């Protein structure tokens, strides 16, 4: 039924990983010319589709006001309401649109890895740190970092994030100096 409605293929559970990869590659290579061209457009150049209701008009006016600024932004709303899409639109409409937007699912990072993933680490900073690692903040410098599910982050980590927001600096794990962060922070949560 799915194939009749336009699905490329289907996979029966339990699936074989090699078969899954082959199917995905075939689907990717079999895309139409229009789909390939559509996917080659940088995401930051594609405008968000806005609804016509009064609430969406109000949200759009707010986005148009804050996008050109360097203000940090917190987007709240229930799961599935498009907070990540809105964050992308703020980035697209900003002066940083040509720079990188780094998206981090804060809720998916374990507390033990969180600091290393956000701020990076130096070689030998802890067991298993066999080489230097650039964190998300360093990768997003000059652009935008989007911290999704920020409400799931523990209070000790929130305190470290506060330093970045207030002082615009951070220290990699095991590092002796501080690095400056000149990017924009957008965060989202479904919590109060």
C-alpha positions in Angstrom: 0.0 0.0 0.0 2.8 2.4 0.9 4.6 1.7 -2.4 1.4 2.4 -4.3 1.2 5.8 -2.5 4.7 6.8 -3.5 7.1 5.2 -1.0 10.5 4.3 -2.5 10.8 1.0 -0.6 10.0 -0.7 2.7 12.0 -2.6 5.3 10.6 -5.5 7.2 11.4 -5.8 11.0 13.7 -7.0 12.3 15.8 -5.5 9.6 19.3 -6.2 8.4 21.6 -3.1 8.9 23.3 -3.6 5.5 20.0 -3.9 3.7 18.8 -0.8 5.5 21.9 1.2 4.4 21.6 -0.1 0.8 17.9 0.9 0.7 18.7 4.4 2.0 21.5 4.9 -0.5 19.3 3.7 -3.3 16.5 6.1 -2.2 19.0 9.0 -1.9 20.5 8.3 -5.3 17.1 7.8 -6.9 15.7 11.2 -6.0 14.3 13.3 -8.8 16.4 16.2 -10.3 13.9 18.6 -8.7 14.4 17.1 -5.3 18.2 17.2 -5.7 18.1 20.9 -6.6 15.7 21.6 -3.8 18.0 19.9 -1.3 21.0 21.9 -2.6 19.5 25.2 -1.5 21.1 26.3 1.8 18.6 25.9 4.6 19.2 29.5 5.8 17.9 30.9 2.5 14.5 29.1 2.7 11.9 31.2 4.5 9.6 29.6 7.0 5.9 29.0 6.0 3.9 31.3 8.3 0.2 30.7 9.2 -2.4 33.4 8.7 -3.9 33.5 12.2 -3.5 36.4 14.6 -1.2 34.4 17.0 1.2 33.5 14.1 1.1 37.1 12.9 2.1 38.2 16.4 5.0 35.6 16.6 6.2 36.8 13.1 6.3 40.4 14.2 8.3 39.4 17.3 10.7 37.4 15.2 11.2 40.3 12.8 12.0 42.6 15.7 14.5 40.3 17.5 16.2 38.6 14.5 18.4 41.6 13.5 19.6 41.9 17.2 22.2 39.9 19.0 19.8 39.1 21.9 19.7 35.6 23.4 16.3 34.1 22.8 14.2 31.5 24.7 11.4 29.8 22.8 8.8 28.0 24.9 6.0 25.7 23.7 4.8 22.1 23.8 6.6 19.3 22.0 5.9 19.3 18.2 5.1 23.0 17.9 8.1 23.8 15.7 10.4 25.6 18.2 13.4 24.3 16.1 11.8 25.7 12.9 11.3 29.1 14.6 14.9 29.1 15.8 16.0 28.5 12.2 13.9 31.4 11.0 15.4 33.7 13.6 18.9 32.6 12.4 17.9 33.0 8.7 16.6 36.6 9.3 19.6 37.6 11.4 22.9 39.2 10.4 24.5 35.8 11.1 22.5 34.0 8.4 25.6 33.2 6.3 27.4 31.7 9.4 26.8 28.3 10.8 23.8 27.4 13.0 24.8 24.6 15.4 21.8 22.6 16.8 22.2 20.8 20.1 19.6 18.5 21.7 20.5 19.3 25.3 18.1 16.7 26.6 19.9 13.9 24.8 23.3 14.6 26.3 24.3 12.8 29.4 25.5 15.1 32.3 29.0 13.5 32.2 29.4 14.4 28.5 27.5 17.6 28.5 30.3 20.0 29.5 32.8 18.3 27.1 30.3 18.4 24.2 29.3 22.1 24.8 32.7 23.6 25.7 35.1 21.0 24.3 38.1 19.4 26.0 41.9 19.3 25.8 43.8 16.1 25.2 44.3 14.2 28.4 41.6 16.2 30.3 40.0 12.9 31.4 40.2 9.2 30.7 39.5 8.6 27.0 40.3 12.2 25.9 43.0 11.1 23.4 42.8 14.2 21.4 41.5 17.8 21.6 37.8 18.2 20.9 36.1 21.4 19.8 32.8 21.9 21.6 29.5 23.1 20.2 30.1 26.7 21.4 33.4 26.9 19.6 31.9 25.4 16.4 29.0 28.0 16.5 31.3 31.0 17.2 30.2 33.9 15.0 27.0 32.1 14.1 24.1 30.7 16.2 23.9 27.9 18.7 20.5 26.4 19.3 20.1 24.6 22.6 16.9 22.5 22.3 15.3 21.1 25.5 17.3 23.4 27.7 14.8 22.8 30.5 16.2 19.2 30.9 19.6 20.5 31.8 20.8 20.1 35.4 21.3 23.2 37.6 25.1 22.9 37.7 25.3 22.9 33.9 22.8 25.8 33.8 25.2 27.8 36.0 28.0 27.1 33.5 25.7 28.2 30.6 25.0 31.4 32.5 28.7 32.3 32.4 28.6 32.0 28.6 25.5 34.2 28.4 26.8 36.9 30.8 30.5 37.0 30.1 30.6 35.5 26.6 33.5 33.3 27.6 33.9 29.6 28.3 36.7 27.2 29.2 37.2 23.8 27.6 37.4 20.9 30.0 41.0 20.5 31.1 41.9 23.9 29.5 43.7 26.6 31.4 42.5 29.6 29.4 39.2 30.9 28.3 37.7 31.3 24.8 35.4 34.1 23.7 32.0 33.3 22.2 30.8 35.8 19.7 27.7 33.9 18.5 24.0 34.1 19.4 22.3 31.7 21.8 18.8 30.5 21.0 17.3 28.0 23.5 14.0 26.1 23.6 12.0 24.2 26.1 8.6 22.6 26.7 8.9 23.3 30.4 7.8 26.2 32.5 
